[in-house]
Amino acid sequence: MNRNRERAAPANHRVAIAGTGACLPTTVVSNAELSDRMHVAPEWIEERTGIRERRVAADSEATSDLATAAARRAMRAARLQADDIDLIIVATSTPDKPMPATACIVQANLRIGGCAAFDVDAVCTGFVYALAVARSMMLTNPRLRHALVIGADVYSRILDYTDSRTASLFGDGAGAVVLSRASAGLGITDIELGADGAKAHCVRVPAGGSRRPASAETLRDGDHFFKMDGRAVRTFVEAIFKRMLNDVLERSQLTMSELTLVVPHQANVRLLHDCAKKAGLLPDQLAISGDRYGNTGAASVPVTLDAAVRSGRVQGGDSVLLLAFGGGMTWGSALMTWVPRDQFQPVSEGITS
């Protein structure tokens, strides 16, 4: 199985998260409300998924709207203005439209002029992929001072609410981080990305692209809705969760107990607790937001991270591990030593190429 790994950068070439932000729609949909549409008991949903409620975007809200709000909050947390941002990457599999990139719409909303802006689609692993791309670009280009990395999805637009196996899992939301230069020895130290395209059929929207463009037939057959092989995805997650965790510990020469917090993609809360227990993680090492927000796709890792940061679960010097997995099938991890706010380098210091 091929994997793309980034080894730890030299001590004077570190990039770190300087600020986090999230945006969840105001409309809350409980299991009781959802069960009426899917003709299942509310208790069945929570027992199967661990989800109690999720947020759903208003008719007037698109992915870029949520992404923009999350980005503003991350910039505020990092104490940055629009003209400080040199790169914008949006991870999403539910863009506003096929083109242009949602990142360009976010750039216009934020009134950030001239910087590179583009989208990444690795489904629910998208945020970690985007984080890896932004980090690599910053390490190779000293002119890039600060990057906005956003995960945002509005899955309610592509769900078949007669399919209880999928519709009960998902919610809408956006999460964002600002990446900045870090002091020596801190910041992101290890990244792993991977994909197994032979399993691409496990998570899919069958129509709407160049292979099967929209037609009366695809609309009739519901092929623009999200489809998932739940059993195959569960098997994949169980295997990749433990393997990614063990691999990053081995590469970084850490023990399980030295991880302060593991922030996983919120695929299914029950499944996450099972995976964490089997891997040897303690309950207080696991960050969970899916019980309140459901699976928000590429947004779930940054949304969960933001909740942990704002509740005080992450402090300077902590070892924080992001773990994601999604359609493709894709996976990714990012290990970092959390940087206290006062230890970020001034912009003028930068790094040398």
C-alpha positions as CSV (number, residue, x, y, z in Angstrom):
1,M,0.0,0.0,0.0
2,N,1.6,3.2,-1.1
3,R,1.8,6.1,1.3
4,N,3.2,9.6,1.1
5,R,5.0,10.6,4.3
6,E,6.5,14.0,5.2
7,R,9.3,13.6,7.7
8,A,9.8,16.1,10.5
9,A,11.1,19.4,9.1
10,P,14.4,20.8,10.4
11,A,14.1,22.6,13.7
12,N,14.3,26.1,12.2
13,H,11.7,25.2,9.5
14,R,8.5,24.7,11.5
15,V,4.9,25.7,10.7
16,A,2.2,25.7,13.4
17,I,-1.4,26.4,14.0
18,A,-1.7,30.0,15.2
19,G,-5.5,30.2,15.4
20,T,-8.6,28.1,15.0
21,G,-12.2,28.9,14.2
22,A,-15.4,27.1,13.3
23,C,-18.9,27.9,12.0
24,L,-21.9,25.6,12.6
25,P,-25.3,26.6,11.2
26,T,-27.9,27.7,13.7
27,T,-30.5,25.1,12.8
28,V,-30.3,22.1,15.0
29,V,-31.8,18.8,13.9
30,S,-32.4,16.3,16.7
31,N,-32.7,12.6,16.2
32,A,-36.4,12.9,17.0
33,E,-36.9,15.3,14.1
34,L,-34.8,13.1,11.8
35,S,-36.5,9.9,12.8
36,D,-39.9,11.2,11.5
37,R,-38.4,11.6,8.0
38,M,-36.6,8.2,8.0
39,H,-39.2,6.2,9.9
40,V,-36.8,4.9,12.6
41,A,-36.7,5.4,16.3
42,P,-34.5,8.2,17.7
43,E,-32.9,5.7,20.1
44,W,-31.9,3.6,17.1
45,I,-29.9,6.5,15.6
46,E,-28.0,7.3,18.8
47,E,-27.3,3.7,19.7
48,R,-26.0,3.1,16.2
49,T,-24.1,6.3,15.7
50,G,-23.5,8.1,19.0
51,I,-25.0,11.2,17.4
52,R,-27.7,13.1,19.3
53,E,-28.1,16.1,16.9
54,R,-26.5,17.8,14.0
55,R,-26.6,21.2,12.3
56,V,-28.1,21.9,8.9
57,A,-27.4,24.9,6.7
58,A,-30.2,27.3,5.9
59,D,-31.4,27.5,2.3
60,S,-29.5,30.7,1.8
61,E,-26.2,29.2,3.2
62,A,-23.6,27.6,0.9
63,T,-20.3,26.0,1.7
64,S,-18.4,29.3,1.1
65,D,-20.6,31.1,3.6
66,L,-19.7,28.7,6.4
67,A,-16.0,28.6,5.3
68,T,-15.8,32.4,5.3
69,A,-17.2,32.7,8.9
70,A,-14.9,30.0,10.2
71,A,-11.9,31.7,8.5
72,R,-12.7,35.0,10.1
73,R,-12.8,33.4,13.5
74,A,-9.5,31.7,12.9
75,M,-7.9,35.0,11.7
76,R,-9.2,36.8,14.8
77,A,-7.8,34.1,17.1
78,A,-4.4,34.5,15.3
79,R,-4.7,38.3,15.5
80,L,-4.3,38.7,11.8
81,Q,-5.9,41.0,9.2
82,A,-6.8,40.2,5.6
83,D,-3.6,41.5,4.1
84,D,-1.6,39.2,6.3
85,I,-2.9,36.1,4.5
86,D,-0.7,34.7,1.7
87,L,-2.5,31.4,0.8
88,I,-6.0,30.0,1.1
89,I,-6.9,26.3,0.7
90,V,-10.4,25.0,1.1
91,A,-11.0,21.3,1.6
92,T,-14.5,20.3,0.5
93,S,-16.4,17.7,-1.5
94,T,-19.6,19.9,-1.6
95,P,-18.3,23.1,-3.3
96,D,-20.6,26.0,-4.0
97,K,-20.5,25.0,-7.7
98,P,-18.2,22.9,-10.0
99,M,-16.2,26.0,-10.8
100,P,-14.7,28.3,-9.7
101,A,-13.0,27.0,-6.6
102,T,-14.8,27.7,-3.4
103,A,-11.5,29.1,-2.0
104,C,-11.7,31.9,-4.6
105,I,-15.2,32.8,-3.4
106,V,-13.9,32.8,0.2
107,Q,-11.0,35.0,-0.8
108,A,-13.4,37.5,-2.3
109,N,-15.7,37.4,0.8
110,L,-12.6,38.1,3.1
111,R,-11.4,40.8,0.7
112,I,-8.0,39.2,0.5
113,G,-6.4,40.2,-2.8
114,G,-3.8,38.4,-5.0
115,C,-2.8,35.4,-2.9
116,A,-3.2,31.8,-4.3
117,A,-6.5,30.2,-3.5
118,F,-7.6,26.7,-4.5
119,D,-9.7,23.7,-3.4
120,V,-8.7,20.2,-2.3
121,D,-11.0,17.2,-2.5
122,A,-10.1,14.2,-0.5
123,V,-13.6,13.9,1.0
124,C,-13.4,13.6,4.8
125,T,-9.6,13.5,4.8
126,G,-9.5,16.7,2.9
127,F,-8.6,19.0,5.7
128,V,-5.4,17.0,6.6
129,Y,-4.5,16.9,2.9
130,A,-4.9,20.7,2.7
131,L,-2.9,21.2,5.9
132,A,-0.1,19.1,4.4
133,V,-0.1,21.1,1.1
134,A,-0.1,24.4,2.9
135,R,2.7,23.4,5.2
136,S,4.8,22.1,2.3
137,M,4.3,25.4,0.4
138,M,5.3,27.5,3.4
139,L,8.4,25.4,4.0
140,T,9.6,25.9,0.4
141,N,8.5,29.5,-0.1
142,P,9.7,32.0,2.6
143,R,7.4,34.6,1.2
144,L,4.3,32.7,2.5
145,R,3.9,34.1,6.0
146,H,0.4,32.9,6.9
147,A,-2.0,30.4,5.3
148,L,-5.7,29.8,5.8
149,V,-6.6,26.2,5.7
150,I,-10.4,25.5,5.8
151,G,-12.5,22.3,5.9
152,A,-16.1,22.9,4.9
153,D,-19.0,20.8,3.8
154,V,-22.8,21.1,3.4
155,Y,-23.8,17.4,3.1
156,S,-27.5,18.1,3.7
157,R,-27.7,19.1,0.0
158,I,-26.7,15.6,-1.2
159,L,-28.3,13.3,1.4
160,D,-31.2,10.9,0.6
161,Y,-33.3,11.3,3.7
162,T,-35.0,8.0,3.0
163,D,-31.7,6.2,3.5
164,S,-31.3,6.0,7.3
165,R,-27.9,4.4,7.0
166,T,-26.3,7.6,5.7
167,A,-28.7,10.5,6.4
168,S,-28.4,10.0,10.2
169,L,-24.7,10.4,10.2
170,F,-24.1,13.8,8.5
171,G,-24.3,17.5,9.4
172,D,-23.1,20.8,7.9
173,G,-20.2,22.9,9.2
174,A,-16.9,24.5,8.6
175,G,-13.6,24.7,10.5
176,A,-10.5,26.7,9.8
177,V,-6.9,27.2,11.0
178,V,-4.3,29.8,10.4
179,L,-0.8,28.4,9.8
180,S,2.2,30.6,10.8
181,R,5.9,30.3,11.4
182,A,6.7,28.6,14.7
183,S,9.6,28.8,17.1
184,A,12.3,26.1,16.8
185,G,11.2,22.7,18.0
186,L,7.4,23.4,18.0
187,G,4.6,23.1,15.4
188,I,3.8,20.3,12.9
189,T,6.4,17.6,13.1
190,D,5.0,14.7,11.2
191,I,2.5,14.2,8.3
192,E,1.3,11.1,6.6
193,L,-1.1,10.9,3.6
194,G,-2.4,7.9,1.7
195,A,-5.1,6.6,-0.5
196,D,-6.4,3.3,-1.9
197,G,-8.2,4.0,-5.1
198,A,-9.3,0.4,-5.4
199,K,-11.9,1.2,-2.7
200,A,-13.2,4.4,-4.4
201,H,-16.6,2.8,-4.9
202,C,-17.2,2.6,-1.1
203,V,-18.0,6.3,-0.8
204,R,-19.4,8.1,-3.8
205,V,-21.9,10.4,-5.5
206,P,-22.5,8.3,-8.7
207,A,-23.5,11.1,-11.1
208,G,-22.9,14.8,-11.8
209,G,-19.4,14.6,-13.2
210,S,-17.9,14.0,-16.6
211,R,-18.5,10.3,-16.4
212,R,-22.2,10.6,-15.9
213,P,-23.4,14.2,-16.3
214,A,-26.8,15.2,-15.0
215,S,-29.7,13.8,-17.0
216,A,-33.3,12.8,-16.6
217,E,-32.1,9.3,-15.9
218,T,-29.6,10.2,-13.2
219,L,-32.2,12.4,-11.5
220,R,-34.8,9.7,-11.6
221,D,-32.5,7.1,-10.1
222,G,-31.3,9.4,-7.3
223,D,-27.7,9.2,-8.5
224,H,-26.8,12.7,-7.3
225,F,-27.2,11.6,-3.7
226,F,-24.4,10.4,-1.4
227,K,-23.9,6.6,-1.3
228,M,-21.8,4.6,1.1
229,D,-21.0,1.0,1.7
230,G,-21.2,1.2,5.5
231,R,-19.8,-2.2,6.3
232,A,-16.8,-1.7,4.0
233,V,-16.1,1.8,5.4
234,R,-16.3,0.5,9.0
235,T,-13.8,-2.2,8.3
236,F,-11.5,0.3,6.6
237,V,-11.7,2.8,9.5
238,E,-11.0,0.1,12.1
239,A,-7.8,-0.9,10.3
240,I,-6.5,2.5,9.3
241,F,-7.2,4.2,12.7
242,K,-5.0,1.8,14.6
243,R,-2.3,1.6,11.9
244,M,-2.0,5.4,11.5
245,L,-1.8,5.8,15.3
246,N,0.9,3.1,15.7
247,D,2.9,4.4,12.7
248,V,3.1,8.0,13.9
249,L,4.1,6.9,17.4
250,E,6.9,4.7,15.9
251,R,8.1,7.5,13.6
252,S,8.1,10.1,16.3
253,Q,9.4,7.8,19.1
254,L,6.5,8.6,21.3
255,T,4.5,6.4,23.6
256,M,0.7,6.3,23.6
257,S,0.6,8.1,27.0
258,E,2.6,11.0,25.6
259,L,-0.2,12.0,23.3
260,T,-2.2,14.7,24.9
261,L,-5.1,14.7,22.5
262,V,-6.1,12.7,19.4
263,V,-8.5,14.6,17.2
264,P,-10.1,12.2,14.7
265,H,-12.5,12.6,11.9
266,Q,-16.0,12.3,13.4
267,A,-17.2,9.5,11.1
268,N,-19.3,7.8,13.7
269,V,-19.0,8.4,17.5
270,R,-19.6,4.8,18.5
271,L,-17.0,3.6,16.0
272,L,-14.5,6.1,17.2
273,H,-14.8,5.1,20.8
274,D,-14.4,1.4,19.8
275,C,-11.3,2.2,17.7
276,A,-9.8,4.3,20.5
277,K,-10.3,1.6,23.1
278,K,-8.9,-1.1,20.9
279,A,-5.8,1.1,20.1
280,G,-5.1,1.7,23.8
281,L,-6.2,5.4,24.1
282,L,-7.8,6.6,27.3
283,P,-11.1,8.4,27.0
284,D,-9.6,11.8,28.0
285,Q,-7.1,11.5,25.1
286,L,-9.9,11.5,22.5
287,A,-11.7,14.7,21.2
288,I,-15.3,14.2,20.2
289,S,-17.7,16.7,18.7
290,G,-19.8,14.3,16.5
291,D,-22.4,13.7,19.2
292,R,-23.4,17.4,18.8
293,Y,-22.6,18.0,15.2
294,G,-22.6,14.7,13.4
295,N,-20.1,13.9,10.6
296,T,-19.4,17.3,9.0
297,G,-17.1,15.8,6.3
298,A,-13.8,17.8,5.7
299,A,-14.9,20.2,8.5
300,S,-15.0,17.6,11.3
301,V,-11.3,17.6,12.2
302,P,-10.9,21.4,12.4
303,V,-14.4,21.8,14.0
304,T,-13.4,19.3,16.7
305,L,-9.9,20.9,17.1
306,D,-11.4,24.3,17.6
307,A,-13.8,23.1,20.2
308,A,-10.9,21.5,22.1
309,V,-8.8,24.6,21.9
310,R,-11.6,26.9,23.0
311,S,-12.5,24.6,26.0
312,G,-8.9,24.7,27.2
313,R,-8.1,21.0,26.4
314,V,-5.0,22.1,24.4
315,Q,-2.1,24.0,26.0
316,G,1.3,25.0,24.9
317,G,3.7,22.0,24.6
318,D,0.9,19.5,24.2
319,S,1.3,16.7,21.6
320,V,-1.8,16.8,19.4
321,L,-2.5,14.3,16.7
322,L,-5.1,14.8,13.9
323,L,-6.4,11.5,12.3
324,A,-8.6,11.5,9.2
325,F,-10.1,9.0,6.8
326,G,-12.6,9.3,4.0
327,G,-13.8,8.5,0.6
328,G,-11.3,7.6,-2.1
329,M,-10.5,5.8,0.2
330,T,-8.1,8.3,1.7
331,W,-6.4,8.8,5.1
332,G,-4.1,11.3,6.7
333,S,-2.4,12.1,10.0
334,A,-0.7,15.3,11.4
335,L,1.3,15.4,14.6
336,M,2.2,18.6,16.2
337,T,3.6,20.2,19.4
338,W,1.1,22.9,20.3
339,V,2.6,26.4,20.2
340,P,1.8,29.0,22.9
341,R,0.5,32.2,21.3
342,D,3.5,34.3,22.5
343,Q,6.1,32.0,20.9
344,F,5.2,32.6,17.2
345,Q,7.9,34.3,15.3
346,P,7.4,37.9,14.1
347,V,6.5,37.9,10.4
348,S,9.7,39.8,9.6
349,E,11.8,36.8,10.8
350,G,10.3,34.3,8.4
351,I,12.6,31.5,7.3
352,T,15.3,31.3,4.7
353,S,15.1,29.1,1.7
